[in-house]
Amino acid sequence: MKKIGRPSTYAKIIGTIIKRGYVKESKFIKKLVPTKLGSQVYMYLTEKFGTLVSEERTRRLEEDMDLIERGEKEYTSVIDELYEELTKMIGERN
């Protein structure tokens, strides 16, 4: 189990990616299939922002959100970390 995603958000996320044309529902089996656009978006995001959009980063961010919810971590430290990560990525591009 990858420990990413929250069941309360699954339906909204799936609806959004279908609406935007990133995936389509298979007519033959119950699966979502990426469209050409979805594959292009995926390739762009992983090429430009790979560490930020990785499953590992998502898992860590969700762990941080759980810690914040339990009062074991300050949300400002998580935001600061994300800001530093973005600033570093942008700096490396220029």
Rosetta constraint file for C-alpha pairs under 8 A:
AtomPair CA 2 CA 55 HARMONIC 7.78 0.50
AtomPair CA 2 CA 59 HARMONIC 7.52 0.50
AtomPair CA 3 CA 59 HARMONIC 6.13 0.50
AtomPair CA 4 CA 55 HARMONIC 7.23 0.50
AtomPair CA 4 CA 58 HARMONIC 6.46 0.50
AtomPair CA 4 CA 59 HARMONIC 5.14 0.50
AtomPair CA 4 CA 62 HARMONIC 7.03 0.50
AtomPair CA 5 CA 9 HARMONIC 7.27 0.50
AtomPair CA 5 CA 10 HARMONIC 7.18 0.50
AtomPair CA 5 CA 62 HARMONIC 7.79 0.50
AtomPair CA 6 CA 10 HARMONIC 6.56 0.50
AtomPair CA 7 CA 11 HARMONIC 7.97 0.50
AtomPair CA 9 CA 13 HARMONIC 6.15 0.50
AtomPair CA 10 CA 14 HARMONIC 6.06 0.50
AtomPair CA 11 CA 15 HARMONIC 6.02 0.50
AtomPair CA 12 CA 16 HARMONIC 6.14 0.50
AtomPair CA 13 CA 17 HARMONIC 6.29 0.50
AtomPair CA 14 CA 18 HARMONIC 6.18 0.50
AtomPair CA 15 CA 19 HARMONIC 6.00 0.50
AtomPair CA 16 CA 20 HARMONIC 6.11 0.50
AtomPair CA 17 CA 21 HARMONIC 6.23 0.50
AtomPair CA 17 CA 22 HARMONIC 5.33 0.50
AtomPair CA 17 CA 23 HARMONIC 6.23 0.50
AtomPair CA 18 CA 22 HARMONIC 5.99 0.50
AtomPair CA 18 CA 23 HARMONIC 5.31 0.50
AtomPair CA 18 CA 24 HARMONIC 5.96 0.50
AtomPair CA 21 CA 35 HARMONIC 6.91 0.50
AtomPair CA 21 CA 37 HARMONIC 6.97 0.50
AtomPair CA 21 CA 38 HARMONIC 6.92 0.50
AtomPair CA 22 CA 34 HARMONIC 5.89 0.50
AtomPair CA 22 CA 35 HARMONIC 5.45 0.50
AtomPair CA 22 CA 36 HARMONIC 7.58 0.50
AtomPair CA 22 CA 37 HARMONIC 5.69 0.50
AtomPair CA 22 CA 38 HARMONIC 3.72 0.50
AtomPair CA 22 CA 39 HARMONIC 7.41 0.50
AtomPair CA 22 CA 41 HARMONIC 7.90 0.50
AtomPair CA 23 CA 32 HARMONIC 5.96 0.50
AtomPair CA 23 CA 33 HARMONIC 5.24 0.50
AtomPair CA 23 CA 34 HARMONIC 4.17 0.50
AtomPair CA 23 CA 35 HARMONIC 5.09 0.50
AtomPair CA 23 CA 38 HARMONIC 6.12 0.50
AtomPair CA 24 CA 32 HARMONIC 5.55 0.50
AtomPair CA 24 CA 33 HARMONIC 5.35 0.50
AtomPair CA 24 CA 34 HARMONIC 6.44 0.50
AtomPair CA 24 CA 35 HARMONIC 6.69 0.50
AtomPair CA 25 CA 30 HARMONIC 7.12 0.50
AtomPair CA 25 CA 31 HARMONIC 6.01 0.50
AtomPair CA 25 CA 32 HARMONIC 4.68 0.50
AtomPair CA 25 CA 33 HARMONIC 6.17 0.50
AtomPair CA 26 CA 30 HARMONIC 6.15 0.50
AtomPair CA 26 CA 31 HARMONIC 5.57 0.50
AtomPair CA 26 CA 32 HARMONIC 5.96 0.50
AtomPair CA 26 CA 33 HARMONIC 6.28 0.50
AtomPair CA 34 CA 38 HARMONIC 5.42 0.50
AtomPair CA 34 CA 39 HARMONIC 6.15 0.50
AtomPair CA 35 CA 39 HARMONIC 6.19 0.50
AtomPair CA 36 CA 40 HARMONIC 6.19 0.50
AtomPair CA 37 CA 41 HARMONIC 6.14 0.50
AtomPair CA 38 CA 42 HARMONIC 6.11 0.50
AtomPair CA 39 CA 43 HARMONIC 6.10 0.50
AtomPair CA 40 CA 44 HARMONIC 6.14 0.50
AtomPair CA 41 CA 45 HARMONIC 6.12 0.50
AtomPair CA 42 CA 46 HARMONIC 6.07 0.50
AtomPair CA 43 CA 47 HARMONIC 5.92 0.50
AtomPair CA 44 CA 48 HARMONIC 5.99 0.50
AtomPair CA 45 CA 49 HARMONIC 5.30 0.50
AtomPair CA 45 CA 50 HARMONIC 6.42 0.50
AtomPair CA 45 CA 53 HARMONIC 7.14 0.50
AtomPair CA 46 CA 50 HARMONIC 3.99 0.50
AtomPair CA 46 CA 51 HARMONIC 7.66 0.50
AtomPair CA 46 CA 53 HARMONIC 6.73 0.50
AtomPair CA 46 CA 54 HARMONIC 7.60 0.50
AtomPair CA 49 CA 53 HARMONIC 6.20 0.50
AtomPair CA 49 CA 89 HARMONIC 7.60 0.50
AtomPair CA 50 CA 54 HARMONIC 5.88 0.50
AtomPair CA 51 CA 57 HARMONIC 6.66 0.50
AtomPair CA 52 CA 57 HARMONIC 6.05 0.50
AtomPair CA 52 CA 58 HARMONIC 7.88 0.50
AtomPair CA 52 CA 85 HARMONIC 7.86 0.50
AtomPair CA 53 CA 57 HARMONIC 6.51 0.50
AtomPair CA 53 CA 58 HARMONIC 6.83 0.50
AtomPair CA 54 CA 58 HARMONIC 6.29 0.50
AtomPair CA 55 CA 59 HARMONIC 6.07 0.50
AtomPair CA 56 CA 60 HARMONIC 6.24 0.50
AtomPair CA 57 CA 61 HARMONIC 6.10 0.50
AtomPair CA 58 CA 62 HARMONIC 6.18 0.50
AtomPair CA 59 CA 63 HARMONIC 6.25 0.50
AtomPair CA 60 CA 64 HARMONIC 6.20 0.50
AtomPair CA 61 CA 65 HARMONIC 6.23 0.50
AtomPair CA 62 CA 66 HARMONIC 6.29 0.50
AtomPair CA 63 CA 67 HARMONIC 6.33 0.50
AtomPair CA 64 CA 68 HARMONIC 6.15 0.50
AtomPair CA 64 CA 73 HARMONIC 7.28 0.50
AtomPair CA 64 CA 78 HARMONIC 7.08 0.50
AtomPair CA 65 CA 69 HARMONIC 6.10 0.50
AtomPair CA 65 CA 75 HARMONIC 7.88 0.50
AtomPair CA 66 CA 70 HARMONIC 6.31 0.50
AtomPair CA 67 CA 71 HARMONIC 6.19 0.50
AtomPair CA 67 CA 72 HARMONIC 4.98 0.50
AtomPair CA 67 CA 73 HARMONIC 5.37 0.50
AtomPair CA 68 CA 72 HARMONIC 5.71 0.50
AtomPair CA 68 CA 73 HARMONIC 4.73 0.50
AtomPair CA 68 CA 74 HARMONIC 5.88 0.50
AtomPair CA 68 CA 75 HARMONIC 5.97 0.50
AtomPair CA 73 CA 77 HARMONIC 7.66 0.50
AtomPair CA 74 CA 78 HARMONIC 7.06 0.50
AtomPair CA 75 CA 79 HARMONIC 6.32 0.50
AtomPair CA 76 CA 80 HARMONIC 5.97 0.50
AtomPair CA 77 CA 81 HARMONIC 6.13 0.50
AtomPair CA 78 CA 82 HARMONIC 6.29 0.50
AtomPair CA 79 CA 83 HARMONIC 6.03 0.50
AtomPair CA 80 CA 84 HARMONIC 6.12 0.50
AtomPair CA 81 CA 85 HARMONIC 6.18 0.50
AtomPair CA 82 CA 86 HARMONIC 6.16 0.50
AtomPair CA 83 CA 87 HARMONIC 6.00 0.50
AtomPair CA 84 CA 88 HARMONIC 6.06 0.50
AtomPair CA 85 CA 89 HARMONIC 6.29 0.50
AtomPair CA 86 CA 90 HARMONIC 6.13 0.50
AtomPair CA 87 CA 91 HARMONIC 5.98 0.50
AtomPair CA 88 CA 92 HARMONIC 6.14 0.50
AtomPair CA 89 CA 93 HARMONIC 6.50 0.50
AtomPair CA 90 CA 94 HARMONIC 6.65 0.50
